[in-house]
Amino acid sequence: MFRTPAARVLLLALGACVESPDPDALGGKFLLTPGENIDTYVTAAWKAPGAESAHLEFAVDGETQIVSDAVEGEEGVNLPILGLWFNQEFEVSLVDEAGNVRATDTYTTGAGPVTLAGFDVTGRPTWNHYVISALLSSDPPSVVMFSPSGRPTWFWENFGPEFIVRTQPRRDGAGVWVLLMPYSPTGAPGRLLSVAWDGSLISDVTPYGHEGEGVTHDFVEMENGSILLIGYDTREYEGVEYTGESLYQLDPDGTERFLWSFWDLYTPDPDNTPDPTNWTHANGLRWHEERESVWISSRGYNCLVEVKPEEGKAITVLGGPAPTVDFAEGTVPPYGQHHFDFREDRLLIHDNRDVMQGSRVVEFTLDFGDRTEAATSWEFVPSPVLYDFVLGDAAYASEEDMLVTWSTAGLLEQRSFAGEVPWSVSLLLGTVYGYSELVPSVPGTTFVGN
């Protein structure tokens, strides 16, 4: 491992300043103020004379959907409220520790950006997760979060010259990470933004990577605040420049370290590399908690590689020309895959394949022995055929169900292993989802709806 040159831009910004209301002026009532940038981000203030604690409850048609965190004492000032969905009238109640309703009113959220008009929501999720995803081809490229009610609840737009491929919530709850990539695969490097829930910018980082080539496709935030990144890695081989990818670590203090490269594993084959600028096409990262390792997907080699970051070496290769994993009889290895997820010894993959076969979501059971073995335990192939020619994602929600992103079909769905689809969100034709992430909760509120 080594430190790369510190040739990147790091900008820090403060969240939007909100003038604090005088609780005494509220006269035993509450005040809800929409955010300047995102109108479903609301700050609350109240006065509940004599209360030991108080909180707000948000209901629709008499059914409570969202409950704010309780605040000790009789006053609440500038409390963030997340989870309200767009274009909805909520019945709001200020409730004290004894369950007494101190004040009531209604609050209606705005319609949100025009892009939301293109969403077609079917059904309602059976989970209590939030879901966050990117819209690559919307104008402008955007981040959208869906509430456990299945409806859009948060939206952020990028007005810069890049598209959004990946977004994840920050571990500290302050907002989200957003990975921006230029529309050209070469040239300007990608950027990693951090955006607060109120829509203000926390940071803007341009990772250096290999000789300034920057970051691409995916990242993982670790518990210690470090971020693992995929970076382009172009080198010359037999007179031709081939673009592979490497794994980097960006630490909270700004230190950037090289960890591992596909150049350590493979050598270009000129006869079987139609596009040297897209040689290994690394496209996904996932941290495996139990094995304390990071897995990286290569579409160019149809494989997943397990890397021990601190050792800087690959220890498992699933698929590809030199696998260390044996596939059970009848098990079809991945081909052209993108994102994936683990649940102990279970591996769920969005396997893109080709236009004739169509894409599939497949689960393998892995036996991590002296030599790992893999066997198909479940598979879903849409009928008629659906082909994701870019991106695509699959992530476990529980033992029984998953979140599936059919990127180029513009379809996001909750799908059970039993074949049920209780909820889906489709987009206008031509709109593409990026990678998606399940978010267990948001700061300041709890979803309690059915």
Phi, psi and omega in degrees: 000146177212163180272130177276161178302145183275049182265067177217163181259132176233112180246131177248137180227152176269151176296164181298139180278131179244127179291128183283125177286158177274111182303326181296335181282351182279343174060045178079015180240192180229162179227131176245127183239118179292150179290157180289326185260326184225112190281353171269357169270115188237141171253140185243147173218146179205167173225117178238085187306129176082356182284143173282329174199164179205160177208170177252145175237134181245121184239155172233123182053040176083356180254121180294131182249321186223138178235129178282160174298144177284145179242129179292146181090183186264355183240143171230134183225130175051051180267125182288136177241116177242158175106350176289138179263162186291153170056049183220136171270124178251141171269118189249136179231138171265120189236135179268183186295338180270000181088006179282134178276116183271329181199153177223154175193178174245153178219128182245126178280159180285172181285341179080184181299157183297334179303329182297338180293342181271001180275135174240102183268127179242127177074196181214137181299154174260004176254174176249026178274152161270157178230130178239138182211170178250148173249103187291317191254011174287165182237101003275167174304142191218164169248135178231141174238135178256140178280169174299347174284350180091003184249152180301134184233347180205143187210134177224137184246139177257117181262012178274183185272031181230163171258164182256124180253333186212139172218143179216151175289145173292145180295332182276001177080004186283343182164219184228155168266142180226121178263119180255139178232142176292154181293334175272139181291344177234169180104236184296135179286163177286167180231151176243112178260154167239123184243128178288161181298335179277002177093356179278159183273129176267313180205159179219108186240134173250096180301144184281311180068214181275109178052038175082010182285339172083201192249155179213148165068306192203164178204164176222125174272127181271167182298329182276004178093349176288155180236125174272135186228148168267132179232146174299149180213092184263127178221161180267136176221121181050044175081001181239139176273125179245134178261107172258198177222154177230168180251129181234160175236126176253115183272160182302333180276004179096353178293135179240128185233139172283136181246313187194155181222150172296340174295339176285342187250322186233158172240134182303141174249101185304330183285342183235027178234088184295332182228096181300337179283355181222051191294296183266335178047062173289134191220000182201146176233146173209132178274133177257107187300312185293324182266355179050052181218161175249139178251138182233133183264137174239113176289325181298329180248008176052047184215162168244135182241130176266126183237135170271107188302315184288338178268340179065037180215153177277136181242343179216138175230115180258112182089185179082184185283342182223066185286152170255004180249131177268130177267133179297158180302132180088354179273126182264120180295161178292155180215113180073022187295159173240250190275166192202172181207158179241149167219091186057249183263014178255138181234120181252127186231136166273104188260104189291321182055226183225178187292333180283315181281328188080163180280160179217162166248126187227143176245131173249145169261127183254135175249099183280082176254206177302324172226119187297141175241148180228137178222140178292128178249343180194150179207142173228125176238117182299148174227120003293169184302137177235123184244117173270104183278346170221154174055217189100142189208152174212131183217139178293136170258326179198189176294335189254343186213175187210166170256123180243132177247111173266090195301302186283345173277351181064041184229127177241131185213149166272122182230132177267159177293342177276355176100005180274145177231086183287340185210140174208156176227117177253154183247169175300147180307129179098349177270133188245131172280145167274201175290153184237159183218138172278134182240112185298325184199167175237154182295141169092339182218164175230132176278127182235006182289171180266000000 
